[in-house]
């Protein structure tokens, strides 16, 4: 859900990684417009750490949209497992286009988005040691 003042923590299901976060609303006279993601999920046999901050501008509709859609768009990119950097860039572009096409519903606001995905790459199969 929506970010609010507070903090949280968690760990990977395998217990090998931990995270923590803290959220503080500034002194502005409007509600918190920021959203976040901090969790571990399992996708196609891999554990992924998904972390993001979506800093809303002129409302919270766009950061809420990003919280719901951006990671799904990244992970479903065809080359995500082989070229995550390129897949993240492509998903950002596609998500931005979707936001622009939904602008009548989402309003005139926007968002800054910062994302990080952690995963352990499986060992290469059939490789030779030299």
Secondary structure, DSSP 4 states (H G I P E B T S, - for coil): -B--SEEEEEE-TTSS-EEEEEE---S-SS---EEEEEEEEEETTEEEEEEEEEEEESSSHHHHHHHHHHHHHHHTSTTTTT-HHHHHHHHHHHHHHHHHHTHHHH-S-EEEEEEEEEEPPPPPSS----
